[in-house]
Amino acid sequence: MTMTHTIIAATEGRIARLRLNRPKPIHALDQAMCTAMIAALTDWREHPEIEAVLIDHADGRGFCAGGDVRGIASSAAGDGQAARDFFRTEYQLNHLLFTYAKPTVAFMDGIVMGGGVGIALPTRYRIATERTVLAMPETTIGLFPDVGGGWYLSRLPGRIGHYLALTGARIDGAEACTLGLATHYIPSEALDGVKAAIGADPQAIETILDAAAVTPPPAAILDRQPEIDRLFASDDYEEVLTALEADPGEWAAAQRALLATKSPLSCKVSLRLLADGAGMQSFADEMRMEYAVAVHICQRPDFAEGVRALLIDKDNAPIWDPATPEAVTDHMLDTIFAPLPAAEEWEPVRL
C-alpha cells in the first residue's frame, strides 16, 4: 500500500484501488494528489497481475468537489508557476485515465464537480447513484469547464452541454446516466458489495455492474431539452442572452438572472471551448488546447476575483473585468486561445 495524507493507493489481489482521502474539502485535488495518482497508475500498468483499477473516495460526503482553487488562485495572482504546474499535472492525470489500457471504474457517489469530473469521466465504467450530484461550475469563479469539459460537454445531446457549461447547473445520477456521462446507475447501499465482487473476479466487471444496476428514475433534464436547445442554440453568447430575455417563461428568466452572476469572459470562453472541442480528433489535442486556455485565463483578474467572492470573502458579489459580455472582444478570446510556445505546451505523461 502507498498512502499519503490525501491519496490511498493499494493493491488487493487482482485489483488496485485509488481512494481520495481529503474529506474536509470534499477531496478537492491538489498537485500532490494528482502526482500520487499518476505514479500509482503508471506503476500498475507494468504489473500483469493487476487486472483493473477502482477509483472512489474514503470518507466524507462526496467523490470530489473539484480542484484546490484557493491555492491555484493565490499562485495565479503572483508569477503563476504553481498554477501552471497544477494544471499540467492534473491534465496529465486526466489523459492517463482516458487512455489507460486496463479497465477502470469510478464510483461517482455524492458530489462530483470540476476536477472530480476530470478523474471520473475518463474511466471505462462510471457508476452513478441516487446521491450523485455532477456539475461543472467554473464560470462562477472566472474559469471554464476544463479537465476535458470541452470534449465531454460538446458531445452531449443537443445543446445540453452548452447549458451546463454556461450555468454550472447540477445534474443528478439519473440524468448523468441517461446522458451517457455515467455507464451504470447503482444504489449506494450496493456499492460495497459491487467492489468486493469485482475484487474477487475482475474479469467479470461488466457482468457484475450490469447485474447490480437498476433502472434510473426519469431524467428531468430531458423534459427541459427542447427549451434548452432553443434558448442555448447559439455559439454567440450575446445571442443566448437575447433569446433568454425574449422568452416569457419563468425558467428562461431564471437562467438569465443566473448568467448575470457569471463571469462574462468565462462564459464566452466556455462557448468557444465547446465549439472547438467538438472537432478535436484526440483527447490529447483537447488537453493541449485546454492547458493553453488555462494558462492564459488564470492570469486574468476574473479568476482571483471569483475565488475571492465565492470562497474567501464569501460575499458572492464578484466584480468582473470585463464587466459585460459586449466588452469581451474577439481579440481577447483569440489571445486566450492562442497556442503556447512549443517549449511550454502541455504533453502527456511520458511512459
Summary of the structure (lengths in Angstrom):
residues: 351
radius of gyration: 19.8
end to end distance: 21.9
largest distance: 60.7
contacts: 1253
relative contact order: 0.12
helix: 52%
strand: 13%
